[in-house]
Amino acid sequence: MTYIQAGSKEFKQAKLAFLIAGLVTFAAIYTVQPTLPLFSKEFAVSAPAASLTLSFTTGLLAFSMLAAATLSDRIGTKRMMVLSMVFTSILGIVTSFSSSFMMLLVFRALLGIVVSGVPSIAMAFIGKEFSPKDRVMIMGFYISGSSIGGMTGRLFTGLLTDLFSWRLAFAAIGIISLVLSLLFWYMLPAPSTTDNKRIEWKAIWPSYQMHLMNRNINFLFILGFLLMGSFVTMYNYIGFSLMQPPYLLSQTIIGLIFIVYLFGTFSSIYMGKKAKQYGTSLILKMSFLITITGAVITLFPNLISKIIGISIFTFGFFAAHSIVSALVTERAKENKAQASSLYLLFYYLGSSLVGSFGGYFWDHFSWIGVIAFLFSLLTAGFVLVVKCSSQHKAVSITVQKRKALLK
């Protein structure tokens, strides 16, 4: 197998290309998040209903990725990602013309379908085209791009919405994304293997089933569900909290808070390197504990404390997500695209289901209810990491002993 060599021109371009891929997709998906309170007012809907503009996107994305992974075997991984990014950008522009809440939901649902051609394929591409020692770092660049995209999408949406309207904000981000998509097409090296495989629909389910039944991988899917559900819930409802007394923050100021995504940009690369140095199990446990700590700190009423808490929470989330993502591609010995799709299926189902369900806790128990909900999810994830890490270590020791006996 010929990998893209570290230090080469193709390697450097690929790093930037995956940074762009993460940026474009996450900007498109999460542009609506800072405008949820505005949707609630403009279209006269509740907070949980407004959150459907995000949940519909991530829900359709979750299931569409299963088909996207198989379709990429036919049309090619790079082509699949390029087409997905271009159509996602165009649909982002079209969404700005929504004249009703129902039309907005339809466009956001369609966006969830077309954007599905990037996340799982990107993970599979990294797993195939880069050597094992480089995968965590390249995945870190992709996750960093996603954090930058999530930050800039929310930041520019808040700023342009205050200055003009959310419609102009959506159109502007769509145009910028389209330009970046073309740059991605130019910079990403062609895959070393030619896809163009005939789609065997009967073989699709077995390729997913093998991963669902693999205990070394399936617990990672649950971690993705818990992590993303917690993350989206935090950012869905913090805006509602900060627009109320005693804060009464404007849309622009709330958008500026998303600058804390920079902590995620840093942590996904930094903690990825630490995982290589000290082991993924230890750093993943630390990442969960950091995320939990950040969530609890947001309970302090002082605005500065909330910002610090969100920053720590974001640092921990992106660190954990990048490590878990790399583990999926590492442990899937075959059908990597399908393994990535399953992980992201659970990941975005967490965004869709948990993100909307978190609105119940906001409506009935205010911010303390939201944090209690997140605390329970993240604690469950930490316990799962501890339990499965111990089992994996025991299995590894047993395998080593058997090899020693055979010698």
N, C-alpha and C positions, 0 to 999 in steps of 0.2 A: 504494500500500500504506500503510495507516494503522498506525503503530507505537504501542506504549504509551509515552507521552511521559515523559522523565526529569523528575523533580521532582513529578510528579502523584501523587495519592493511590493510584491503581492501580499506579503504578510502585513506590512504597514497599511496598505490600502484596505485590506480586509478588516483590520481593526476599526478603521474609520467608517467603513461601510456598515459594520454591525452597530456601531454607535448611532449612525443615522437611522438604521432600521428600527432600533429601539425608540429613538426620538420620535419618528413619524407616527408609529403605531400607537404609542402611549399618549402622544399629544391628541391624536384623533379620538381615542377612546375616552379620555378623561377631561376633555375640554368642557364638558357640561357640568362638572362637579362644582365649581365655584358659583355657577348660575342657578343651582337648584332652588335657593330661596326666591330668586326672581321668577322662575317658572311657577313656583307655588303661588306667587302673587298675580302674575300676568294671566295665567290660565285658571286661577281659582281652584287649585288642587292642594291636597295635603302634602306634608313632607314625605311620607312613604310613597305617595303617588308620583311626586316630582322625581324621586330617586329611580323610578322606572326608566327614565331616559338614559340612565347608566346601566341599570340591571338588564334591560332588553338587549343592549349592545353586548354586554359580557355573557349573557345567557346564550344568545344565538352564536356568539363567537365560540363558546365552549363546545357546542355540538358540531358546528361547521368545521372545526379543526380536524375532526375525525375523518371527514371526507377529503379535506385539503391535504392531509398527509398522504393518502392513497393517490389522489389526483396528481400530486407532485412527482410520483414515480413515473407518470405518463408524460407530463409536459416539461419536467425538469425543475429542480429545486430553485435555481436562480430565477428562471422565467416566472415561476409561481410567485416568488416574493416580489419581483418587480411589478407584475400585473396587479397583485394585491395592493401594494403601496400606491400605485397610480390611481386605481379605482377608489381606494379609500380617501385619497385627497380630493378627488372630484366629488365624491358623495358628501364629504365634509362641507364643501362649498354649497352644494345643493340644499343641505340641511338649513342653511341660513335663510331660505325662502319659506320655511314652515309657517303656515297661516293659522294653524290650530295645534292644540296639544296632541291630538290623535295623529296628525300628519308628522309632527316632530317625532313621536314614538315610532312610526313606520320607517322614517329615514334612519333613525338610530338603530333600529332592528336590522335594516339592510346593511348598515355600516358594519355591524357585528359579523355579518356573513362574509363580506368582501375582505375585511381586515384579517380574517382567519388564516390567510395564506402566508403570514409572516411568522408568528410566534413559534409554532411547532416545527416549521421547516427550518427556521434559523437555528434552533437547538440541534436538529438532525444534521444540518450542514456542518455545524461546528464539530459535532461528534465524528463525522466522516472525514473532514478535510484537514483537521489539525491533530497533531500528535497528542497523546494523553497528557503530557506535561504542560502543554500550552492551552488545553481546553478550558480550564478554570479561569485563566487570565482573559481569554477571548470572550468567554461567557460573561466575565466581569465587565468588559467593554459594552457588550450588548445590554446588560442590566443597567450599566451607567447611562447608556443612551436612553433607556426607558425612564430612568429617574429624571434626566434632563428634559425629556419630552413631557413627562407628567408635570414637571415644575413650570416649564416655559408655557405649555398649553394653558395651565391654570392662571399663571401670572399675566400673560398677555390677554387672556379672556377677561380677567378682572379689570385690567387697566383700560382696554378698549371698550368694555361694556360701560364703565363709568364715563368715559369721554364721548362715546357714540351710542352703541347698542350691542347687545349680544349677537345680533345677526351679522353685523359688520365684523365682529371679532371672529365668528366662526368662518366667514368667508376669507378673511385675511390669513388665518392659520391654515386653511385648506390650500390656498395658493402657495404659501411658503412650503408646505409639505409636498406639493407637487414638484416643485423645483428640487427639493432634497431627494425625492424619489428617483428622479432622473440622474442625479449625482450618484446615488447608490448603484444604479444600473451600470454606470460607467466604471465605478471603482471596485466592485466585487469581482474577484477572479472567477472564471468559469470552473465548475466542479470537475474534479479529476475523472469521475466516472460518468458515462453517458446514461441518462435515465431512459426515457422513451420506452418504458416497459408496458406490456399489455396489462390492463387492469383485470385482475382475477377477483371478481366480487365475492366468490365463495371463500376465498382465502383471507378476506378482510377480518372477519370475526376471530379466527384462530390467532391471527397476528396480534390482536389486542388481548385475547384471553390469556396468552402465555405470560403477559406482563401483569395482568390482574391477579394471576395465581402465583406470581413470584414474590415471596415474602421479602426478598432483598430490595424490591422496588415498590410494591404496592403501598407500603406505609408512607413513602414519599409523596404519593398522590394525596393522602389525607393531610399531610403537613401543608401541601400547597393550598388545599381547601381552607384550612384554619388560618394560615398566614394571610392570604389575600382577602378572606372574609373580614378579618380583623382590620387590615389596612384600609380597605374601602369604607368600612363602617366609621372608622376614625375620621377620615377626610370628608365623608358624606355629610356628617352632622356637626362638625366643628364650626362650619360656616353659619349654621342656624344659631349655635350658641353665641358666637362672637357678634352677630348682628343684633342680639338682644341686650338689655341692660345687664350689667353696668358698662358693657364694652361699647355697644352701638357703633361698630366699625363699618366703614364704607366698603363697597365692593372692591375697590382698588387695594385698600389695606389688607383685606382678607386674601386677595390674590397674592400680595407680597409675602404673606406667611408661607406660601408654597416654595419660597426660596430655600426652606429647610430641606428640600429634595436634594440639595447639594450634598448633604450629609450622606444620602443614599448613594450618590454618584461616587463619593469617596469610599464608603464602606464596602461596596460590592467588590471593588478592586483590592482594597487594603485587607479586608478579612479573607478574601480569596487567597491572597499570598500567605496569610497567617495559617489558613487551613492546610496549605501545602507544607508549611513549616512544622506545625504542631498537631496536625491531624484534623480531619473534617468533623469527627464526632465532638471533640472538645470545643472547637470554635462554633459549631452549630448550637451546642447547648448554651454557650455564652451569648450568642446572638439572640436566642429566645429570651434569656434573662434580661438582656438589654432592652428588648422590645417591651417586655412586661413592665420594667422599671419606668420607661418613658410614658407608658399609658397611665400609670398610677400618678406620676408627677403632674399630669394635666388636671388632676382633681383640685389642685391648689387654685384658689380664685384669682390670684394675681396674674395679669396678662403675660408678664415676663416668664412666670413659671410655666404657663401653658405652652409658650413658644419653645422653652427649653425641653419640656416634656415631649412635644411633637417632634423636635429635632432628634432626641434620643430614640424615640419610637421609630422614626424613619431610618435612622442609622441601623438599628437592629433588624428591622424588616428586610431591607435590601441585602444586608449581609446574609441573613438566613435564606432568602430567596435565591441568591446567586449560588450558594453552596448546594442547596437542595436540587436546583436545576442541573448543576454539573454532575451531581451524583446519579441523576436519572440517566443521562447520556453515558455515563461511565459504566453503570451496572447493566444497561441494556446491551447485550452482546450482539443482538440482531434486531431488525425492525426498529431501528432507533427513532424514526419519524413517528411511528405508532406509539412508542413509549413516551416521547415528548408530547404527543397529542393527548394522551391519557392524563399525563401530569397537568397539562394546561386545561384540560376539560374540568378536572377537579378544582384547579386554581381559579378559573373564571366562574365556575358554578358557585364557589365561595364568594366571589365578588357580587354575583347576581342575587343569590338567595340570602346570604348573610347580610349583604349590604342593605337590602330592602327590609329584612327582618329587624335590623338594628333600629329602624325608624319606630318600631313599636316601643322600644326602650326609651327613645328620645321623647316620644309623645306622652308616655305614662310616668317616666321616672327622671326625666331631664338628663343632664350630663353624667351624673353619678350612675344612672342606670346603664348608659352606654358603656362606661368604663368597666362596670361590673360584668357586663356581657363580654367585653373584650378580654378581661382578665381570665374568665373561665375558659374561653377558646384557646388563648395562648398557653395557659397552664396545662391544658389537655395536650397541646402540641409538645410542650417540654417533656411531659411524662412519657409521651410516645417516643420521643427521641432517645431518652434514657433507656427505656425498655428495649427498643429495637437495636440500639447500639450495643447493648450487653449481649443480645442474642447473636448479632452479627460477629462480634468478637469471639464468642464461644464457638461458632461455626468455623471461623477462620483458624482457630487453634486446633480444632479437630481435624480439619483438612491438612494442616501442616504436620500433625502427628502421623496421619495416614501416609503422607508422602515420605516421611522419615522412615516408617516401617517398611515401605516398599523398596527403599534404597538398601 
